[in-house]
Amino acid sequence: MAHSLSAKKRVRQNAKRKTINRARKSQVKTQIKRFEDALSTADPQTAEQQYRLLVKKLDKTAATSTMHKKTAARKKSRLARKLNVLKAKHA
């Protein structure tokens, strides 16, 4: 248990940041699931719309250092590849 005032404050800050970071990561995961559902329906327009929302969410999460910028970039790249495969099938 923390004894000094600054250590106690740090414990409070860490708990608050943890809940915020968990919520952001959960939102990203939810958006990824929505995008993958849109891919499974084989509708390029819906998938494109969901991908844009996903990219926005990933960029915001990476900007707040909840997620590393390169991790977000890697996820965007992999999911963009799936989107491009779907577009190629419907072209």
Secondary structure, DSSP 8 states (H G I E B T S, - for coil): ---SHHHHHHHHHHHHHHHHHHHHHHHHHHHHHHHHHHHHTT-HHHHHHHHHHHHHHHHHHHHTTSS-HHHHHHHHHHHHHHHHHHHHHH-
